[in-house]
Amino acid sequence: MTALPQPRHGSREETLISVARTLDRCTVLGPGVRAVVWVQGCPLRCHGCVAAETLPFEGGTSRTVTELTDWLCHLEDIEGVTLSGGEPFSQAEALAALLDAVRERRPDFGAMAYSGFRHEALRRGGPDRLALLERLDLLVDGPYVAARHGSLRWRGSDNQRLVPLTDRYARSLAEPDSTAGVEVSVEPDGALSWAGVPPTPGFRRRLEDRLAARGFVLHTEARRER
């Protein structure tokens, strides 16, 4: 058996992840029912990014690996987690540690991530990026290109690829490549949020404008789990 690359973190309990937002149940950002972690910060500036508030490295909420592990492990009836952002590979070391910690308690936990970088470029990266890659079952790679927007499953433009890194999701990847749509969530305090890859460009602006006209404001900032 080949040993996995080891993240270079010190005390796992003290390792921090800068988080923009979390969602405990989602069916439109990967196979099955999943939790989602949107990290804060991305070195890319894709025109038309659907989560522009996650691009600055400033902001977000610092969460420990232990805190996020406890949250994920206590969620029932989820298949795994999707890492989005932001750019997950900008925090690859901490996210690899998170997946290790979760799988110590839930060995069959699935993992998927988005990245604005191509798979080939990530494989040429440092040990932290390789460590995260080795822990993923599925990668959506490549930058969002507004001019190539498509109604595709789990991705926004047709240059982006679904890259299987294990055979875990082989059956899901054999299904038709059409949009999974979006989901709107209402929090107990009445705040609205949404998740997914819009099938049409400009979706977010139109949705926010229509909701604002009716007195609703979409939630886009980090929230702490209850």
N, C-alpha and C positions, 0 to 999 in steps of 0.2 A: 504494500500500500504506500502511495506517495504522500508524504506529509504536506499538509496545507501550509502556505506561507503564514507566518505568525505576525499579527499586528504588533507594533512596537510600543504599545501603551504601557504605562506603569501600573498603578493601582486601577483596576477596572472600575471599582466603585466611584473613583474620583474623575474618571474620564468624562468629559463634557461634550455634548452635541448641541449645536445651535439650531434650534427648531423654530420654523415659521408657523407650523400648524400641524395638528394631528386629527385623524378621523378613525373611529373605532370599527366602523363597518362600511365597506364600499364594494360594489359589484361592477364598477365600470373602469377600474384601473388595474386590470389583471385578472387571471383566472379565479373563478369562485368568489367567495366572500372573504375580503381581506381588510386588514388595518392599513392605514396609510400614514407615513411620516414625511412631511415636506420640510426639508432642511432649509436653513437660511444662508444665502450667499451663493453667487455664481459668477465666475470670471467671464462668462459669455454674455452677450447682449443681443440675443436674437430678436429681430424686429417682429413685433406682434406676439411676444411671449404672453401666454395666457395667465401667468402667475408673476407679473412684473414686481409685485411687492416682495417677492422672495429673492430678488437679484442682489440687493445691497448686502454686504457682509455685516454691516451694522444692523442692529435690531434683532428680532427674534427673541427666544427665551432659552437660556442655558439649562439643559436637562442632563442629569447624570445617566450613564449607561444603566446603572442599577434601577433608577426610577423608571426609565422606559422599558426595561426588561420586565419589571413587576407589572406594569400596565399591559404589555403585550401578553404576558403569560396568564393574566387573569381574564382576558377576553375570551368568551366562549363562542364556539361555532364559527371561528375564522380559520381559513386555510393557511394564511401566512401574512406577510407584510410586503407592501410596495414602498420603496424609497424614492421620493421625488424631490422637487425643489423649485428653485435652487439647483445646485449641482451636488449630488451625493458624493461624487468622487473627490470633491474638495474637502470632505470630512471622512475619507475612506477608512482611516485607521480606527476612528471611534465607531463607525458603523460596522466594521468587521468585528470589533469587540462586542457590539450589541448583538449581532447574529450568533456569535459564539455563546454568549450568556443565555440567550433565549433557548438555543438548542440544547444546552445542558439540562434544561427543564422540559422542553418540548422538542425532542429530537427530530420529529417529522415536520417541523415548521418550514413552510416555503418562503422563498425570498426572491423578489423581483426589484429591479432598479431602472430608473431613467438616467440617461447621461447625454449631454450635448456633445460629448466626444465620441468618435468612432471606436468600435471595439478594438480595432487594430492599434489605435493610438493608446488606448488604455493598457493594452498588453505590453506596450513599450515603456510604460510608466514605472514608477518606483515600487518598492515592495508593499507599500500601503495599498496602492491601487490594485496590485495583483492579489493581495490578501482578500480584498472585498470581492473582486471578480470570482475568486475561487469559492466563495460562499454563496453565490447567486445561482438561481435556477434559470432565470430569464433576464435578459437585458434589452431595453429599448434604447438604441444608440442613434447618435447624430443630432445636429442642431435643427431646430424648427425653422423651416423656410416658408415664409408666408405665401410666396408665389407658387409653391407646390402643395398648398393645402389640399388635403383629401379627406373623404369620409371613410377613414380607416380605423381598424380596431386598435385601441390603446395608444394611438400616435396621431400626430397632427398633420404631418406632411410626408409625401411619398418617398423622400430620401431617407427617412428614418426606418430602421429595421427591427424586427423581432429576432433576437439572437438567442437561441436556446443554449444554455451552458450545462444543463443536465437534460435527461429525458423525462423529467417530472411532468412537464406540461405538453408533451408530444400530442396528446389527444386534443387539447385545447387549440394548439397551433394548427391542427388539421381542419378546423372549422372555418367557415367562410370569413373572409377578411373584410368585414364591414363594421361600421361604427358601433361601439357599445353604448353610445349616448352619454348623458350627464345625469347626475343625481343632485337634488336640492335637499338639504337637511335643515331642520328647524330645531334649535337648541331649546332647553327648558326655559331659558330666559327670553326666548323669542327671537334670538339672533338667527339670521339666515346664512348658510354657506352652501357652496356647491363643489362638486368634484367631477372629474371626467375630462375627456378630450372632445371639445366641440366639433361637430361635423361640418360646420360652416365657419369661415373667417369672420371676425368681428362679433362673434357671439357674445362675449363677455360685455362689451360696451353696450350692445343693444339690450341685454338682460338687465344690466345695472340701470340704464336709463329708464326702462319701463317700470322697474321696481321702485325707483326713486320717485317717479311720477305718481306712484300710489302710496308713497310714504314709507317705503321699506329701504333699508340699507343693508347691503351684503357684508357679511363678516369676512375680513381678510387677514386678521392679525392672529398671532399665536394664542391658543387657549390652553389652559391647564386641565388635565383630566380630573373628573370627579371621583 
